[in-house]
């Protein structure tokens, strides 16, 4: 067998891929990535693909970036890993200070972990234990939105709202309170009949429901958790203006904690460093991952306030310690890359330059309404979801067995772009540093792939 054939055989024999029906996988010829170059992924046959999802929403500055490579190589010449349990390291200290300077006011303490799910898990456990130390141990429940996705660990699933991901594990999850998510904001109104589903409650009705829950369960609520501005895995649902600020106001009025999950939305994805900056929101806890290390290494952080941190201080015998940690917490290699990631943002004025890219992206996306089977286009910053619909006249969605989203992504792959669908929603989330010409090429490929599969 050739090297490629060997790799495919080994893959199908030994690997179990995440969020993948392996029965289907064994019938396919997988794309095996060998290297990256800017916004392109290159497979073992030297085929080049535009990275349309920033390698699972993580890549910021492109692949094989010389400055990020140099930061990694410099750090590995010093030390690759040392524990943060009772000791410290230089990049972890420096990054903690930098994150404190970058995030909304009041977030002065940084706790590291490995990924978005663990960052959320940390936030939930901090909030839970905080109320125990404050003499209110009955505060054990969390409020979250329907269609929320916060990760796949037990706590993160417990505050999720996507049945297909979490229902198999219901018996393992703790009890939380789910409230309806409001109608998603769109780039523009679609043509008549071009809506996939009946609209959910408005922003006002959503906030009213949250207020009702906080009032009726006032002594039980430990916190409310929300994905700011965009519910990612729920279908790229864009929050209406004012929702996030309204939730913050309600949390403050009812003296409960606000947790913002910036795992996907942080690090420039919405056009600002943090999505909560759009509505001047300062949460009690903020979770970040994905873009934190620019798509290079697993790294996450949970930031919180002095008030929460101080509640854990006490004598050793009191056991107020936050008993949580990971082997690779504060890994020096990942922290060094994260520091250089932030340095690139600053010296290249990326957030300022990004506004032109976002404007062009959203203008081009409006063209997708010309396609007969596009029900909605939802976008915020450099993130979008194009939702496909089978029958525009009756709002009939495509059934799962037709695998329309998967087929569109395969058609795009044949044209030179790598995507991943959320069922029948095509996600577009390229690296922030993508050029306008590369962005046009990506959008052209997706447009043609949708037309080929649906028309």
GUZA-895192 format. One record per residue (C-alpha): chain; z, y, x; residue in three letters. Coordinates in pm, 1 decimal, padded with zeros to 6 digits. Layout:
REM residues N
 ch       c3       c2       c1  aa
  A        Z        Y        X ALA
...
This chain:
REM residues 455
 ch       c3       c2       c1  aa
  A  00000.0  00000.0  00000.0 UNK
  A -00049.5  00361.5  00101.3 UNK
  A  00251.0  00585.4  00164.2 UNK
  A  00202.6  00742.3 -00180.3 UNK
  A  00181.3  00404.6 -00352.1 UNK
  A  00498.2  00295.3 -00172.4 UNK
  A  00683.2  00606.4 -00282.7 UNK
  A  00573.9  00559.0 -00643.6 UNK
  A  00678.5  00194.0 -00637.2 UNK
  A  01018.6  00279.1 -00489.6 UNK
  A  01065.6  00563.2 -00737.1 UNK
  A  01000.6  00338.9 -01035.8 UNK
  A  01214.3  00062.9 -00893.5 UNK
  A  01518.6  00260.8 -00778.4 UNK
  A  01533.0  00609.9 -00934.6 UNK
  A  01674.2  00713.4 -01272.8 UNK
  A  01548.3  01062.3 -01359.1 UNK
  A  01752.8  01312.5 -01563.0 UNK
  A  01650.9  01401.4 -01919.4 UNK
  A  01364.0  01154.0 -01888.5 UNK
  A  01272.0  00857.9 -02107.1 UNK
  A  01224.9  00607.8 -01827.4 UNK
  A  01017.5  00375.9 -02046.8 UNK
  A  00751.7  00649.2 -02056.2 UNK
  A  00802.5  00729.4 -01688.2 UNK
  A  00709.8  00377.7 -01583.7 UNK
  A  00374.0  00418.9 -01759.0 UNK
  A  00288.8  00743.0 -01577.6 UNK
  A  00173.7  00835.1 -01229.8 UNK
  A  00442.5  01074.5 -01103.5 UNK
  A  00377.8  01390.8 -00909.9 UNK
  A  00572.5  01369.3 -00584.9 UNK
  A  00641.4  01705.2 -00423.4 UNK
  A  00622.7  01715.1 -00045.7 UNK
  A  00668.9  02086.6  00028.7 UNK
  A  00665.9  02437.0 -00112.1 UNK
  A  00500.5  02763.1 -00021.1 UNK
  A  00586.8  03084.1 -00204.2 UNK
  A  00536.4  03027.1 -00577.3 UNK
  A  00351.1  02700.9 -00518.4 UNK
  A  00467.3  02340.0 -00506.7 UNK
  A  00251.2  02102.5 -00302.4 UNK
  A  00239.0  01728.7 -00364.6 UNK
  A  00179.9  01437.6 -00128.1 UNK
  A -00195.2  01465.4 -00191.7 UNK
  A -00187.3  01836.4 -00096.8 UNK
  A -00250.9  01948.1 -00455.8 UNK
  A -00101.3  02290.3 -00523.9 UNK
  A  00084.5  02383.0 -00844.2 UNK
  A  00223.4  02716.0 -00956.3 UNK
  A  00594.0  02668.3 -01015.7 UNK
  A  00608.9  02778.7 -01379.9 UNK
  A  00978.6  02699.1 -01428.5 UNK
  A  01118.0  02811.2 -01090.7 UNK
  A  01214.9  02449.7 -01018.0 UNK
  A  01451.6  02420.6 -01315.2 UNK
  A  01515.9  02795.9 -01341.5 UNK
  A  01665.8  02826.1 -00992.6 UNK
  A  01405.0  02966.3 -00755.2 UNK
  A  01415.6  03341.1 -00704.2 UNK
  A  01214.1  03442.2 -00396.5 UNK
  A  00969.7  03153.8 -00367.7 UNK
  A  00980.6  02831.0 -00172.2 UNK
  A  01011.8  02808.1  00203.9 UNK
  A  01118.0  03171.9  00233.2 UNK
  A  01151.1  03261.9  00604.1 UNK
  A  01468.6  03470.8  00567.0 UNK
  A  01644.5  03207.3  00356.8 UNK
  A  01530.8  02934.8  00597.4 UNK
  A  01667.7  03135.6  00889.3 UNK
  A  02003.6  03188.6  00718.9 UNK
  A  02032.3  02815.9  00653.9 UNK
  A  01936.9  02722.8  01010.3 UNK
  A  02177.2  02974.1  01161.1 UNK
  A  02465.7  02844.7  00955.6 UNK
  A  02392.2  02477.5  01022.4 UNK
  A  02415.9  02551.6  01394.5 UNK
  A  02774.5  02664.7  01331.2 UNK
  A  02904.7  02419.8  01071.1 UNK
  A  02756.2  02241.0  00770.3 UNK
  A  03070.5  02182.5  00568.3 UNK
  A  03444.4  02229.2  00579.3 UNK
  A  03688.6  02195.3  00292.6 UNK
  A  03813.0  02492.6  00091.8 UNK
  A  04119.7  02294.0 -00016.8 UNK
  A  04390.0  02466.9  00184.3 UNK
  A  04144.7  02611.1  00440.7 UNK
  A  03859.5  02862.2  00431.5 UNK
  A  03525.8  02946.8  00590.7 UNK
  A  03339.9  03264.8  00679.0 UNK
  A  03039.8  03253.2  00436.2 UNK
  A  03261.1  03160.9  00139.4 UNK
  A  03485.7  03461.6  00205.9 UNK
  A  03194.8  03699.6  00255.4 UNK
  A  03012.7  03578.6 -00056.0 UNK
  A  03324.9  03608.4 -00271.8 UNK
  A  03359.9  03974.4 -00171.1 UNK
  A  02990.4  04037.4 -00237.3 UNK
  A  02999.5  03873.2 -00580.0 UNK
  A  03298.0  04083.4 -00676.4 UNK
  A  03099.6  04395.2 -00584.4 UNK
  A  02791.6  04282.4 -00781.5 UNK
  A  02951.8  04168.8 -01107.4 UNK
  A  03090.8  04374.2 -01399.6 UNK
  A  03415.8  04558.2 -01337.8 UNK
  A  03737.5  04362.4 -01342.7 UNK
  A  03601.7  04032.4 -01209.6 UNK
  A  03794.5  04023.3 -00884.0 UNK
  A  03850.7  03653.1 -00818.7 UNK
  A  03590.2  03387.7 -00734.2 UNK
  A  03627.0  03011.5 -00778.5 UNK
  A  03340.6  02801.9 -00637.1 UNK
  A  03192.1  02479.3 -00770.8 UNK
  A  02858.5  02297.9 -00750.7 UNK
  A  02641.8  02371.4 -01057.3 UNK
  A  02627.5  02549.0 -01391.0 UNK
  A  02804.9  02276.2 -01583.6 UNK
  A  03097.3  02270.6 -01341.9 UNK
  A  03116.2  02651.3 -01342.8 UNK
  A  03159.9  02635.5 -01721.3 UNK
  A  03409.0  02350.5 -01690.6 UNK
  A  03614.7  02565.1 -01453.2 UNK
  A  03606.8  02860.1 -01695.4 UNK
  A  03718.7  02646.2 -01990.2 UNK
  A  04004.5  02491.1 -01793.2 UNK
  A  04113.8  02828.9 -01659.1 UNK
  A  04120.5  02974.8 -02009.9 UNK
  A  04307.2  02673.7 -02147.3 UNK
  A  04571.3  02673.6 -01873.9 UNK
  A  04602.6  03054.2 -01881.7 UNK
  A  04735.6  03044.0 -02237.1 UNK
  A  04984.6  02772.9 -02142.1 UNK
  A  05123.2  03000.7 -01871.0 UNK
  A  05133.1  03290.7 -02118.0 UNK
  A  05356.7  03095.4 -02353.1 UNK
  A  05086.6  03023.6 -02612.0 UNK
  A  05003.7  02654.7 -02557.7 UNK
  A  04868.3  02627.0 -02913.7 UNK
  A  04557.4  02819.6 -02804.3 UNK
  A  04338.5  02518.1 -02732.7 UNK
  A  04012.7  02577.8 -02920.6 UNK
  A  03691.1  02749.2 -02818.9 UNK
  A  03430.3  02925.7 -03030.8 UNK
  A  03060.5  02892.1 -02947.9 UNK
  A  02719.5  02947.4 -03101.5 UNK
  A  02497.7  02689.0 -03261.7 UNK
  A  02212.0  02577.2 -03034.2 UNK
  A  02425.3  02664.5 -02731.3 UNK
  A  02386.4  02472.0 -02407.4 UNK
  A  02647.5  02504.3 -02134.2 UNK
  A  02598.1  02183.2 -01937.8 UNK
  A  02656.6  01808.9 -01947.5 UNK
  A  03014.0  01759.7 -01832.9 UNK
  A  03263.7  01676.8 -02108.2 UNK
  A  03404.1  02026.0 -02156.2 UNK
  A  03063.6  02191.5 -02135.3 UNK
  A  02922.8  01950.4 -02393.1 UNK
  A  03219.8  02019.4 -02620.2 UNK
  A  03109.0  02382.2 -02653.4 UNK
  A  02739.8  02291.7 -02684.7 UNK
  A  02535.6  02307.2 -03000.7 UNK
  A  02233.0  02084.0 -02941.7 UNK
  A  02280.4  01756.2 -03125.9 UNK
  A  02006.1  01565.4 -02946.0 UNK
  A  02181.3  01622.9 -02611.6 UNK
  A  02541.9  01567.6 -02713.6 UNK
  A  02570.6  01351.6 -03024.3 UNK
  A  02589.1  01023.5 -02830.7 UNK
  A  02910.3  01146.7 -02670.3 UNK
  A  03085.4  01289.3 -02977.0 UNK
  A  03386.9  01062.0 -02940.2 UNK
  A  03452.3  01198.9 -02590.8 UNK
  A  03439.9  01567.2 -02680.0 UNK
  A  03723.9  01800.4 -02770.5 UNK
  A  03722.0  01989.8 -03098.5 UNK
  A  03557.4  02332.7 -03092.1 UNK
  A  03436.4  02578.1 -03355.8 UNK
  A  03063.0  02632.6 -03390.2 UNK
  A  02921.4  02942.6 -03558.0 UNK
  A  02556.3  02995.6 -03659.5 UNK
  A  02337.3  03169.6 -03404.7 UNK
  A  02147.0  03472.3 -03536.7 UNK
  A  01771.4  03495.7 -03576.5 UNK
  A  01594.6  03505.5 -03242.9 UNK
  A  01423.1  03826.8 -03142.0 UNK
  A  01045.7  03805.2 -03088.0 UNK
  A  00799.0  03997.4 -02876.2 UNK
  A  00621.8  04105.0 -03193.8 UNK
  A  00592.9  03984.4 -03552.1 UNK
  A  00371.5  03674.5 -03569.5 UNK
  A  00087.9  03658.6 -03821.6 UNK
  A  00184.8  03559.1 -04179.6 UNK
  A  00290.0  03195.0 -04202.5 UNK
  A  00329.3  03163.2 -03827.3 UNK
  A  00700.8  03085.7 -03818.5 UNK
  A  00823.4  02740.5 -03727.4 UNK
  A  01147.7  02748.0 -03921.1 UNK
  A  01335.8  02946.1 -04180.4 UNK
  A  01519.8  03235.1 -04015.7 UNK
  A  01889.7  03180.5 -03940.0 UNK
  A  02153.3  03445.9 -04016.7 UNK
  A  02112.9  03802.6 -03896.0 UNK
  A  02319.0  03953.7 -03616.8 UNK
  A  02557.3  04109.4 -03868.8 UNK
  A  02613.1  03780.9 -04051.9 UNK
  A  02672.6  03605.4 -03719.8 UNK
  A  02931.1  03862.7 -03610.2 UNK
  A  03097.2  03847.6 -03951.9 UNK
  A  03128.1  03470.0 -03918.5 UNK
  A  03278.1  03501.9 -03571.2 UNK
  A  03527.1  03757.1 -03702.3 UNK
  A  03620.7  03524.0 -03989.0 UNK
  A  03682.2  03237.4 -03746.1 UNK
  A  03888.2  03453.6 -03509.2 UNK
  A  04093.7  03581.9 -03800.6 UNK
  A  04156.5  03245.1 -03966.8 UNK
  A  04232.3  03067.6 -03639.0 UNK
  A  04397.3  03360.6 -03462.0 UNK
  A  04673.0  03160.9 -03294.4 UNK
  A  04447.9  02868.8 -03193.8 UNK
  A  04157.5  03030.1 -03008.0 UNK
  A  04158.2  03018.5 -02628.1 UNK
  A  03821.9  03188.0 -02592.3 UNK
  A  03466.1  03237.9 -02705.5 UNK
  A  03176.8  03133.3 -02483.1 UNK
  A  02821.6  03265.0 -02505.2 UNK
  A  02492.8  03259.9 -02316.4 UNK
  A  02419.2  03633.0 -02288.2 UNK
  A  02082.4  03747.4 -02432.5 UNK
  A  01901.9  03410.3 -02404.0 UNK
  A  01999.3  03064.8 -02528.3 UNK
  A  01795.7  02869.5 -02277.9 UNK
  A  01790.8  02497.1 -02352.1 UNK
  A  01832.8  02572.5 -02723.6 UNK
  A  01470.1  02687.0 -02725.9 UNK
  A  01456.7  03015.6 -02532.1 UNK
  A  01619.5  03196.3 -02824.2 UNK
  A  01653.6  03569.4 -02758.6 UNK
  A  01963.3  03737.2 -02899.4 UNK
  A  01914.6  04046.1 -03117.4 UNK
  A  02024.2  04374.1 -02964.2 UNK
  A  02395.9  04438.5 -02997.7 UNK
  A  02506.3  04078.6 -03051.1 UNK
  A  02670.8  04041.0 -02710.8 UNK
  A  02850.2  04375.2 -02733.7 UNK
  A  02965.7  04285.6 -03083.2 UNK
  A  03110.7  03957.3 -02959.4 UNK
  A  03293.6  04135.8 -02677.6 UNK
  A  03441.0  04384.2 -02925.6 UNK
  A  03562.5  04104.5 -03151.9 UNK
  A  03715.0  03913.8 -02859.4 UNK
  A  03905.0  04224.0 -02752.7 UNK
  A  04020.9  04304.1 -03105.6 UNK
  A  04151.9  03950.7 -03155.3 UNK
  A  04297.3  03930.4 -02803.2 UNK
  A  04105.4  03623.0 -02696.2 UNK
  A  03904.8  03554.6 -02381.7 UNK
  A  03530.1  03610.7 -02350.2 UNK
  A  03336.1  03371.7 -02125.4 UNK
  A  02974.0  03457.3 -02043.1 UNK
  A  02753.3  03178.0 -01913.3 UNK
  A  02514.9  03357.4 -01676.1 UNK
  A  02401.8  03033.8 -01513.7 UNK
  A  02039.5  03087.5 -01619.4 UNK
  A  02037.4  03459.4 -01705.7 UNK
  A  02204.1  03584.8 -01386.9 UNK
  A  02037.9  03698.2 -01066.1 UNK
  A  01767.5  03916.5 -01213.9 UNK
  A  01614.6  03684.1 -01471.1 UNK
  A  01652.1  03937.3 -01755.6 UNK
  A  01560.4  04240.3 -01544.9 UNK
  A  01915.2  04328.4 -01439.9 UNK
  A  02135.3  04135.9 -01200.9 UNK
  A  02342.6  04011.9 -01496.8 UNK
  A  02234.7  03986.2 -01859.6 UNK
  A  02567.7  04126.6 -01978.6 UNK
  A  02484.0  04453.6 -01799.8 UNK
  A  02221.1  04527.1 -02065.1 UNK
  A  02499.1  04590.6 -02316.6 UNK
  A  02770.5  04706.3 -02075.0 UNK
  A  02983.0  04396.8 -02131.9 UNK
  A  03269.8  04306.6 -01898.6 UNK
  A  03385.7  03950.7 -01974.1 UNK
  A  03711.7  03782.9 -01881.3 UNK
  A  03522.3  03500.9 -01711.2 UNK
  A  03165.6  03483.9 -01581.8 UNK
  A  02983.3  03165.9 -01475.7 UNK
  A  02691.9  03175.2 -01232.6 UNK
  A  02479.5  02908.2 -01061.2 UNK
  A  02100.5  02836.0 -01049.7 UNK
  A  01969.6  03156.9 -00886.8 UNK
  A  02291.6  03209.5 -00689.7 UNK
  A  02159.4  03016.0 -00390.6 UNK
  A  01795.7  03106.4 -00469.2 UNK
  A  01707.0  02747.6 -00553.3 UNK
  A  01798.5  02615.5 -00209.0 UNK
  A  02130.0  02435.0 -00249.0 UNK
  A  02382.1  02342.4 -00521.0 UNK
  A  02627.6  02630.0 -00560.2 UNK
  A  02812.6  02780.9 -00854.3 UNK
  A  03091.7  03029.5 -00906.3 UNK
  A  03330.1  03123.2 -01183.8 UNK
  A  03457.5  03479.7 -01162.1 UNK
  A  03765.2  03602.9 -01342.0 UNK
  A  04014.4  03886.3 -01367.4 UNK
  A  04341.0  03960.0 -01188.6 UNK
  A  04520.2  03910.1 -01522.0 UNK
  A  04404.6  03548.1 -01548.5 UNK
  A  04452.5  03479.8 -01176.5 UNK
  A  04804.7  03620.3 -01174.1 UNK
  A  04909.8  03389.8 -01458.9 UNK
  A  04867.2  03097.7 -01217.6 UNK
  A  05099.6  03240.0 -00952.8 UNK
  A  05447.1  03094.1 -00918.3 UNK
  A  05672.5  02869.8 -00715.5 UNK
  A  05525.3  02541.1 -00594.0 UNK
  A  05777.5  02348.0 -00804.1 UNK
  A  05655.5  02524.2 -01122.8 UNK
  A  05318.6  02350.0 -01096.3 UNK
  A  05124.8  02654.9 -01211.6 UNK
  A  04851.8  02568.6 -00960.7 UNK
  A  04497.7  02536.8 -01095.9 UNK
  A  04452.4  02166.4 -01030.8 UNK
  A  04074.7  02160.3 -01006.7 UNK
  A  03836.2  02136.2 -00714.2 UNK
  A  03523.9  01976.7 -00572.3 UNK
  A  03455.9  01819.9 -00235.1 UNK
  A  03178.0  02067.4 -00156.1 UNK
  A  03346.7  02372.4 -00311.0 UNK
  A  03245.2  02682.0 -00112.5 UNK
  A  03001.6  02490.0  00108.0 UNK
  A  02916.0  02716.9  00405.8 UNK
  A  02543.7  02632.7  00404.0 UNK
  A  02503.7  02722.9  00035.1 UNK
  A  02717.3  03036.1  00069.0 UNK
  A  02516.7  03155.2  00370.3 UNK
  A  02192.2  03117.2  00176.8 UNK
  A  02344.6  03295.7 -00123.9 UNK
  A  02442.4  03589.2  00097.0 UNK
  A  02086.4  03617.3  00227.1 UNK
  A  01955.1  03583.8 -00129.0 UNK
  A  02156.2  03891.7 -00227.4 UNK
  A  02046.2  04073.4  00089.1 UNK
  A  01681.0  04021.2 -00007.9 UNK
  A  01750.4  04167.2 -00352.8 UNK
  A  01896.5  04475.5 -00189.8 UNK
  A  01659.3  04545.9  00096.6 UNK
  A  01345.3  04475.2 -00111.1 UNK
  A  01472.3  04664.4 -00418.1 UNK
  A  01372.4  04359.3 -00617.7 UNK
  A  01528.8  04458.9 -00948.5 UNK
  A  01334.7  04785.0 -00946.2 UNK
  A  01006.3  04618.0 -00851.1 UNK
  A  01063.2  04346.9 -01109.3 UNK
  A  01023.2  04590.0 -01399.4 UNK
  A  00645.4  04608.9 -01345.8 UNK
  A  00621.2  04229.2 -01338.6 UNK
  A  00825.2  04197.0 -01658.7 UNK
  A  00615.7  04458.7 -01839.5 UNK
  A  00293.2  04282.8 -01740.5 UNK
  A  00437.2  03941.0 -01832.9 UNK
  A  00538.7  04046.5 -02181.8 UNK
  A  00212.9  04230.0 -02247.4 UNK
  A  00011.4  03921.2 -02153.8 UNK
  A  00234.5  03695.6 -02364.1 UNK
  A  00134.4  03881.3 -02680.0 UNK
  A -00213.4  03732.8 -02636.7 UNK
  A -00069.6  03389.5 -02718.9 UNK
  A -00049.7  03484.9 -03087.4 UNK
  A -00429.8  03452.5 -03086.4 UNK
  A -00379.8  03076.2 -03064.0 UNK
  A -00371.0  02912.2 -03406.8 UNK
  A -00076.4  02685.2 -03334.6 UNK
  A  00158.7  02930.3 -03164.1 UNK
  A  00437.4  02997.6 -03410.7 UNK
  A  00652.5  03236.3 -03207.1 UNK
  A  00664.4  03394.6 -02863.5 UNK
  A  01014.6  03483.9 -02744.5 UNK
  A  01082.0  03661.3 -02416.8 UNK
  A  01341.8  03860.1 -02230.8 UNK
  A  01285.4  03970.8 -01874.4 UNK
  A  01087.8  03710.9 -01680.9 UNK
  A  01176.8  03425.8 -01916.5 UNK
  A  00982.5  03316.9 -02223.2 UNK
  A  00940.7  03041.4 -02476.8 UNK
  A  00611.2  02979.7 -02658.1 UNK
  A  00684.8  02773.0 -02968.2 UNK
  A  00408.6  02552.1 -03105.7 UNK
  A  00365.5  02469.6 -03474.5 UNK
  A  00149.0  02203.8 -03637.3 UNK
  A  00060.1  02374.5 -03966.4 UNK
  A  00077.8  02755.3 -03974.6 UNK
  A  00028.5  02759.7 -04351.1 UNK
  A  00329.3  02541.0 -04433.2 UNK
  A  00545.9  02602.6 -04123.5 UNK
  A  00531.6  02228.4 -04052.6 UNK
  A  00651.2  02156.4 -03696.7 UNK
  A  00493.2  01897.7 -03470.9 UNK
  A  00675.7  01563.2 -03501.9 UNK
  A  00841.9  01425.1 -03190.4 UNK
  A  00608.2  01127.4 -03169.4 UNK
  A  00309.0  01355.5 -03106.9 UNK
  A  00471.7  01478.1 -02780.6 UNK
  A  00279.9  01804.4 -02806.5 UNK
  A  00499.1  01992.8 -02560.2 UNK
  A  00467.8  01713.6 -02305.3 UNK
  A  00091.2  01696.6 -02353.5 UNK
  A  00053.8  02071.2 -02301.1 UNK
  A  00249.8  02045.8 -01977.9 UNK
  A  00026.2  01760.0 -01861.3 UNK
  A -00282.8  01967.6 -01939.1 UNK
  A -00133.5  02256.6 -01742.0 UNK
  A -00056.5  02025.1 -01451.4 UNK
  A -00420.9  01918.8 -01437.8 UNK
  A -00511.9  02288.1 -01407.8 UNK
  A -00258.6  02362.3 -01134.9 UNK
  A  00071.2  02465.6 -01295.9 UNK
  A  00397.8  02275.2 -01320.7 UNK
  A  00593.2  02325.1 -01645.8 UNK
  A  00857.6  02149.0 -01851.6 UNK
  A  00885.1  02179.4 -02230.2 UNK
  A  01182.9  02205.4 -02462.5 UNK
  A  01035.6  01967.4 -02721.0 UNK
  A  00757.9  02188.4 -02871.1 UNK
  A  00856.7  02507.6 -02689.4 UNK
  A  00672.3  02575.2 -02365.6 UNK
  A  00907.4  02744.1 -02118.9 UNK
  A  00777.6  03004.0 -01874.8 UNK
  A  01019.8  03107.6 -01604.1 UNK
  A  00845.5  03159.8 -01268.1 UNK
  A  01012.8  03276.9 -00946.0 UNK
  A  01099.8  03648.0 -00963.5 UNK
  A  00884.4  03723.0 -00660.1 UNK
  A  00564.7  03598.7 -00826.8 UNK
  A  00269.3  03834.1 -00775.5 UNK
  A  00076.5  03977.3 -01069.8 UNK
  A -00230.9  03775.7 -00976.0 UNK
  A -00027.0  03454.6 -00959.6 UNK
  A  00137.4  03542.1 -01290.8 UNK
  A -00203.5  03596.7 -01451.6 UNK
  A -00320.7  03261.7 -01317.2 UNK
  A -00012.6  03089.6 -01459.2 UNK
  A -00052.3  03248.2 -01802.4 UNK
  A -00422.7  03168.6 -01812.5 UNK
  A -00349.7  02803.2 -01735.8 UNK
  A -00083.9  02778.5 -02006.7 UNK
  A -00304.8  02952.1 -02263.4 UNK
  A -00592.1  02711.7 -02198.2 UNK
  A -00361.9  02408.8 -02196.1 UNK
  A -00219.5  02501.1 -02537.8 UNK
  A -00568.0  02558.1 -02678.4 UNK
  A -00694.4  02227.6 -02539.2 UNK
  A -00408.1  02021.6 -02684.7 UNK
  A -00359.7  02195.0 -03019.9 UNK
  A -00713.0  02301.5 -03115.8 UNK
